[in-house]
């Protein structure tokens, strides 16, 4: 314990901040990992259920919405149901608003990890500089070279601790950015499925456009195909 206190004093107290910063980084990482993984899992379930709903079957959408009422994807389904009397463009605008409204919940707390990536090495380096200054003060007073090198080695512990925290934080930042992109892609896909289920005609069993569905511009049906 006395050795730890000596190292904390040597680095100007900055070494004592490192465990606190590490605990905060790990706590945020664990919470975000659980939250983002849960959203992805819920999104996969909602996506699979929506794919089984027939086109223009509002009752089927109601059933999926009831099963996923407390999820981000469930809010999208409810928005689509509420906008079913509008055009596809207006529905898309409302669904896009719901997706953007969910972004703060998805990105919440990630700024703490970004801060840890930046500030942890800087705090460690600053603590090392303070320790080196004290080590050279020992040399100028009554110490010898061995005391100076020993002080510098102890001060470098602060830099090592800062780099360790930054390495942990940058891994989670990159991983969570990947999860966030997957979630946004998933929400966009669900948004398109909802628009198609409400306003689309769908495909028949042979994989052809159902009668009455719109054809792409420039296409024509022959008499035999019609």
Secondary structure, DSSP 8 states (H G I E B T S, - for coil): -HHHHHHHHHTTTTHHHHHHHHHHHHHHHHHHHHHHHHHHHHHHHHHHHHHTS-TT-HHHHHHHHHHTTTSHHHHHHHHHHHTTTS-HHHHHHHHHHHHHHHHHHHHTTHHHHHHHHHHHHHHHHHHHHHHHHHHHHHHHHT--HHHHHHHHHHHHHHHHHHHHHHHHHHHHHHHHHHHHHHHHHHHHHHHHHHHHHHH---B-TTSSB-TT----TT----TTT-
